[in-house]
Amino acid sequence: MKKIIFYLAILISIFLLINILNIIISDFSKLTSYGFGYLGGKIILLLLFLSIGFIMRKPKDIPNSKLK
């Protein structure tokens, strides 16, 4: 289940990043205050899904770890 959530979060993050870059590259000069709010909301969603992906990642195994 953690793998599915991890890969979905990464996939959604990639789509959001492409959408954000598309807005910034092509329509940044035409944005109204609502457009800036839309862009800000997309950035917040991107950060949320990146943090979910970061939390759900598999931790690296440290061979001589004292935490075991």
VODOKE-892989 format. One record per residue: residue in three letters; x, y, z of N, C-alpha, C in turn. Coordinates in pm, 1 decimal. Example, Ala and Ser with C-alpha at 12.3 -4.5 7.8 and 13.67 -1.06 7.14 Angstrom:
% VODOKE-892989
[ALA,[1319.0,-569.0,780.0],[1230.0,-450.0,780.0],[1320.0,-330.0,780.0]],
[SER,[1285.0,-225.0,708.0],[1367.0,-106.0,714.0],[1290.0,3.0,787.0]],
END
This chain:
% VODOKE-892989
[MET,[81.9,-118.5,0.0],[0.0,0.0,0.0],[86.7,125.5,0.0]],
[LYS,[197.6,120.8,75.1],[285.6,237.2,78.7],[348.3,263.6,-57.6]],
[LYS,[377.8,155.3,-132.6],[435.3,173.0,-265.6],[337.2,240.7,-359.1]],
[ILE,[210.0,201.9,-350.7],[108.3,262.4,-437.1],[94.0,410.2,-405.9]],
[ILE,[87.1,444.1,-278.7],[75.8,585.3,-239.1],[199.3,662.0,-282.0]],
[PHE,[316.3,603.0,-266.4],[440.5,668.8,-306.0],[440.8,698.7,-455.4]],
[TYR,[410.7,597.9,-537.4],[414.8,617.7,-681.6],[304.1,710.5,-730.4]],
[LEU,[186.8,705.2,-669.0],[80.5,799.5,-705.6],[119.4,943.4,-670.6]],
[ALA,[179.6,962.1,-554.7],[221.8,1096.3,-513.9],[328.1,1150.2,-608.9]],
[ILE,[422.5,1066.3,-649.8],[526.5,1110.2,-742.4],[466.5,1140.9,-879.3]],
[LEU,[373.7,1057.5,-925.2],[309.8,1078.8,-1055.1],[229.5,1208.7,-1055.9]],
[ILE,[151.1,1232.2,-952.2],[73.7,1355.9,-942.6],[166.9,1475.6,-932.7]],
[SER,[278.1,1462.0,-861.8],[375.3,1571.1,-850.6],[435.1,1605.9,-986.6]],
[ILE,[461.6,1505.2,-1067.3],[517.6,1530.5,-1200.2],[416.8,1605.3,-1286.5]],
[PHE,[289.9,1562.9,-1283.1],[187.8,1631.9,-1360.6],[168.8,1776.2,-1312.9]],
[LEU,[171.1,1796.6,-1182.5],[158.2,1932.8,-1129.2],[277.4,2019.3,-1168.7]],
[LEU,[397.0,1962.1,-1166.0],[515.8,2037.7,-1204.5],[509.2,2078.8,-1351.5]],
[ILE,[463.8,1988.3,-1437.0],[449.2,2021.5,-1578.8],[346.0,2131.6,-1596.9]],
[ASN,[234.4,2122.9,-1523.6],[130.3,2225.4,-1532.8],[181.3,2360.8,-1484.1]],
[ILE,[253.8,2361.7,-1373.2],[308.0,2486.8,-1319.1],[408.0,2548.6,-1416.7]],
[LEU,[497.3,2466.9,-1469.7],[595.6,2519.0,-1565.3],[529.1,2571.7,-1690.9]],
[ASN,[424.0,2505.4,-1736.2],[350.4,2551.7,-1853.3],[287.0,2688.5,-1826.9]],
[ILE,[229.9,2706.3,-1708.7],[170.0,2835.5,-1673.2],[277.0,2943.5,-1664.7]],
[ILE,[388.3,2913.3,-1600.6],[494.5,3013.2,-1583.1],[557.2,3050.7,-1716.8]],
[ILE,[580.6,2953.3,-1802.5],[648.1,2980.6,-1929.1],[557.5,3054.7,-2026.8]],
[SER,[433.6,3011.3,-2040.2],[351.2,3067.5,-2147.3],[255.3,3177.4,-2103.3]],
[ASP,[203.2,3172.5,-1980.6],[95.6,3264.8,-1943.1],[126.2,3354.0,-1823.6]],
[PHE,[249.4,3363.0,-1780.8],[279.2,3437.4,-1658.2],[245.4,3585.7,-1671.4]],
[SER,[270.9,3643.9,-1786.7],[245.2,3787.4,-1803.7],[96.1,3819.3,-1811.7]],
[LYS,[12.3,3719.9,-1841.4],[-132.0,3741.7,-1855.2],[-211.1,3705.2,-1730.3]],
[LEU,[-144.2,3666.7,-1622.7],[-216.3,3622.2,-1503.5],[-283.4,3738.1,-1431.6]],
[THR,[-407.0,3714.8,-1389.2],[-477.5,3810.6,-1305.1],[-454.6,3769.5,-1159.8]],
[SER,[-521.7,3837.5,-1068.5],[-505.8,3799.4,-928.1],[-562.8,3659.4,-904.2]],
[TYR,[-668.6,3623.0,-976.0],[-721.6,3487.0,-963.8],[-624.2,3385.1,-1022.7]],
[GLY,[-557.4,3422.8,-1129.4],[-457.8,3334.5,-1190.0],[-340.2,3310.2,-1097.5]],
[PHE,[-297.7,3414.9,-1025.7],[-189.6,3397.4,-928.9],[-234.1,3308.1,-813.1]],
[GLY,[-361.3,3318.9,-774.0],[-413.9,3229.7,-671.4],[-417.7,3085.7,-719.4]],
[TYR,[-455.8,3067.2,-845.6],[-457.4,2932.8,-905.0],[-316.4,2875.4,-908.5]],
[LEU,[-219.8,2957.2,-949.8],[-80.6,2913.4,-954.3],[-28.0,2883.1,-813.7]],
[GLY,[-62.1,2966.3,-717.3],[-21.1,2942.0,-578.6],[-81.3,2813.4,-523.9]],
[GLY,[-207.7,2785.9,-557.8],[-271.1,2662.3,-515.1],[-204.0,2539.8,-575.6]],
[LYS,[-164.8,2550.5,-703.0],[-93.6,2439.3,-767.7],[41.3,2414.9,-701.0]],
[ILE,[109.5,2522.1,-663.5],[239.3,2508.0,-597.1],[222.3,2442.4,-460.1]],
[ILE,[116.7,2481.5,-387.9],[90.3,2420.0,-257.7],[59.3,2271.2,-273.6]],
[LEU,[-20.6,2236.7,-375.4],[-48.6,2095.1,-400.8],[77.7,2018.5,-437.2]],
[LEU,[164.6,2081.0,-517.3],[291.0,2016.6,-552.0],[373.7,1988.3,-427.4]],
[LEU,[384.5,2086.1,-339.5],[460.4,2065.7,-215.9],[396.7,1958.9,-128.0]],
[LEU,[264.0,1953.7,-124.1],[194.4,1852.8,-45.2],[223.6,1712.4,-98.0]],
[PHE,[211.8,1693.0,-230.3],[235.0,1560.2,-285.4],[382.7,1521.1,-281.0]],
[LEU,[473.2,1618.2,-292.6],[615.3,1586.4,-275.8],[645.6,1544.1,-132.6]],
[SER,[581.2,1609.9,-36.2],[605.0,1571.6,103.1],[545.3,1433.7,132.8]],
[ILE,[430.4,1401.7,73.1],[373.1,1267.6,89.8],[467.9,1163.8,31.0]],
[GLY,[522.3,1192.3,-87.4],[618.2,1100.3,-147.5],[743.6,1084.9,-64.2]],
[PHE,[787.9,1194.4,-3.4],[907.2,1189.0,81.6],[881.3,1105.5,206.7]],
[ILE,[763.9,1120.3,264.0],[729.8,1045.2,385.0],[713.5,897.1,355.0]],
[MET,[657.8,864.1,239.4],[629.1,725.1,205.2],[747.2,649.7,143.4]],
[ARG,[858.8,716.5,122.7],[971.2,648.6,58.9],[1027.9,541.2,151.1]],
[LYS,[1097.7,446.5,90.8],[1160.2,339.9,168.4],[1291.3,392.4,226.3]],
[PRO,[1308.8,383.2,357.3],[1434.2,431.4,415.5],[1551.8,342.3,374.9]],
[LYS,[1666.9,403.6,364.9],[1787.0,328.3,330.2],[1829.5,242.3,448.5]],
[ASP,[1873.3,121.5,417.9],[1926.3,33.4,522.3],[2071.1,71.1,550.5]],
[ILE,[2100.6,94.9,677.2],[2235.8,123.9,719.4],[2289.1,-2.2,786.3]],
[PRO,[2396.4,-61.4,732.6],[2441.7,-192.7,782.6],[2479.5,-194.4,930.0]],
[ASN,[2546.8,-93.3,977.9],[2594.0,-94.6,1117.0],[2516.1,4.5,1203.7]],
[SER,[2390.1,11.7,1180.0],[2308.4,106.8,1253.0],[2278.9,56.9,1394.4]],
[LYS,[2283.9,147.0,1490.5],[2251.0,111.6,1628.3],[2101.7,127.9,1656.5]],
[LEU,[2025.6,171.4,1555.9],[1883.2,193.5,1575.0],[1803.0,64.1,1566.7]],
[LYS,[1862.0,-43.3,1521.8],[1788.0,-168.9,1507.3],[1760.0,-234.9,1639.3]],
END
